[in-house]
Amino acid sequence: MNFTLYSHSSCSLCEAMEDELRSFIEKYNITVNRQYIDNEPALRKLYGDKIPVLTFNGEILCHYFLDTEILLKAIKNNT
């Protein structure tokens, strides 16, 4: 399962969400691809004020902070 974490290159909330995701990566064997929006005007327009944003299959699961309940639901519904 592939998730995408949209972030800025220097973003403490982004780092915190990535740190929280590590346990899910190990436990549930998921992949989280980090996508920096700094040099991507379309992504900055779409996600700029919500960073960090975690998506799955193009759908926003959470932003600013990791919502573990929603993440677990996405994992369980797609395994």
C-alpha positions as CSV (number, residue, x, y, z in Angstrom):
1,M,0.0,0.0,0.0
2,N,1.4,3.4,-1.0
3,F,0.6,6.6,0.8
4,T,1.9,10.0,-0.1
5,L,3.0,12.6,2.4
6,Y,3.0,16.1,0.9
7,S,5.4,18.4,2.7
8,H,7.7,21.4,2.7
9,S,11.5,21.0,2.9
10,S,11.7,22.6,6.3
11,C,8.5,21.9,8.2
12,S,8.4,20.7,11.8
13,L,4.8,19.4,11.5
14,C,5.9,17.4,8.4
15,E,8.8,15.9,10.3
16,A,6.6,15.0,13.2
17,M,4.0,13.3,11.0
18,E,6.8,11.4,9.2
19,D,8.2,10.2,12.6
20,E,4.7,9.0,13.7
21,L,4.3,7.2,10.4
22,R,7.4,5.1,10.9
23,S,5.7,2.7,13.3
24,F,2.9,2.1,10.8
25,I,5.4,1.5,8.0
26,E,7.1,-1.2,10.0
27,K,4.0,-2.8,11.5
28,Y,1.7,-2.8,8.5
29,N,4.3,-2.9,5.7
30,I,3.1,0.2,4.0
31,T,5.1,2.7,1.9
32,V,5.0,6.4,2.4
33,N,6.4,8.5,-0.4
34,R,7.3,12.0,0.7
35,Q,6.5,14.6,-2.0
36,Y,8.0,18.1,-1.5
37,I,5.7,20.8,-2.8
38,D,8.3,23.7,-2.6
39,N,9.0,23.7,-6.4
40,E,5.6,22.4,-7.5
41,P,3.2,25.3,-8.1
42,A,0.2,23.1,-8.7
43,L,0.8,21.1,-5.5
44,R,1.5,24.3,-3.5
45,K,-1.8,25.7,-4.7
46,L,-3.6,22.5,-3.8
47,Y,-2.0,21.7,-0.5
48,G,0.0,24.7,0.5
49,D,-2.0,25.8,3.5
50,K,-2.7,22.3,4.8
51,I,0.9,20.9,4.9
52,P,1.6,18.2,5.9
53,V,-1.0,16.3,4.0
54,L,-1.3,12.5,3.9
55,T,-3.1,10.9,1.0
56,F,-4.1,7.5,-0.2
57,N,-5.3,6.8,-3.7
58,G,-5.6,10.6,-4.2
59,E,-7.8,11.1,-1.2
60,I,-6.7,13.3,1.7
61,L,-6.7,11.2,4.9
62,C,-5.4,13.9,7.2
63,H,-3.5,17.2,7.4
64,Y,-1.5,19.1,10.0
65,F,-1.5,16.0,12.4
66,L,-1.6,12.3,11.8
67,D,-5.1,10.9,12.4
68,T,-4.2,7.3,13.4
69,E,-7.8,6.1,13.3
70,I,-8.3,7.2,9.7
71,L,-4.9,5.7,8.7
72,L,-5.8,2.4,10.4
73,K,-9.2,2.3,8.7
74,A,-7.5,2.9,5.3
75,I,-5.0,0.2,5.9
76,K,-7.6,-2.4,7.1
77,N,-10.0,-1.6,4.3
78,N,-7.3,-2.1,1.6
79,T,-5.6,-5.2,2.8
